[in-house]
Amino acid sequence: MSDVVRPEVDILMATYNGTLYIKDQINSILYQSFKNWRLIIRDDGSSDGTLDILQHYARLDSRIIVCDDDLGNLGVFGNFMELIKLSDSKYVMLADQDDLWINDKVETSLSFIKEKERGIVPILVFANSILTDDSLTKKYGYNYNMTEPPSLHNFLFYNAGYQGSGMIFNDYLRMKIFPFFENCLIHDYHISLVGLLLGEVHHISRPLMLYRRHESSTTLQNIDLQSRVLWFLKKKTYLYTPDLVKYLNVFFEYYIKEIDEEKKALIHNYLRIIDENNSIIKRLFAIYKGGFSLRESKAYLMFKLILVK
């Protein structure tokens, strides 16, 4: 996509059957204090009238562009990847269809990433968010409670990636995102990993949006603490999955020449940990040697690995 005058920020929104909250989200973007943006939306085949709502907003504001293609249903990952291909702005932000942005989210994110930029280094910044219920009335706290800066050590076992809808990244990082690989189902993770391995990742601790956790996502709120802890400790997929292991091996092989030696050593240790052919002693030693952590705790990661070995 190209215009005579490019907007400074492209906001990319992937939608699917989002009539319930999509108006609130688009309105929160329209009310942003920073105005030089373009909202590019791709609907993934909604059947509930979402597309009609999007086209209505596009007629009202020329900054809103609704994609028209014959690619069909791509899923969340494919939808966002297709949107990123369409962007040509200096900075990119991602938006989910059901959040609510605080009115200076774009301005604050843009100012922050500009402070961190240097030369042609790929930069990724992600902001905090406030967890809420569907109606935005109950607040469950912050999505992140980080006391350490983002790093490979404390990321690799956090396999959901940093929250995509909290991200802003520059064009140098955007150019590194492709190709993406099979077996990665989460765009957040892929973009986060590109930033950590090939550039820099920074965190805005202040929350810049309200993040709805739907009923299916808040089930654990309704069970007792002991059951919640046992579920969390035993949940093997929180460490890694077979698909994730396949994806990472392809990813590391493709980018190996662009990764510095310190990060290569870290990756080597990480692959030893997730290789179930290695003894538990070797895997625990690799955690200790590599300085890895989960939820900023090395002991917790070791304990969890023992439980799920």
Secondary structure by P-SEA (a helix, b strand, c coil): ccccccccbbbbbbbccccccaaaaaaaaaacccccbbbbbbbcccccaaaaaaaaaaaacccbbbbbcccccccaaaaaaaaaaaccccbbbbbccccccccaaaaaaaaaaaaacccccbbbbbbbbbbbccccccccccccccccccccccccccccccccccccccaaaaaaccccccccccaaaaaaaaaaacbbbbbcccccbbbbbcccccccccccaaaaaaaaaacccccccaaaaaaaaaaaaaacccccaaaaaaaaaaaaaacccccaaaaaaaaaaacccccccaaaaaaaaaaac
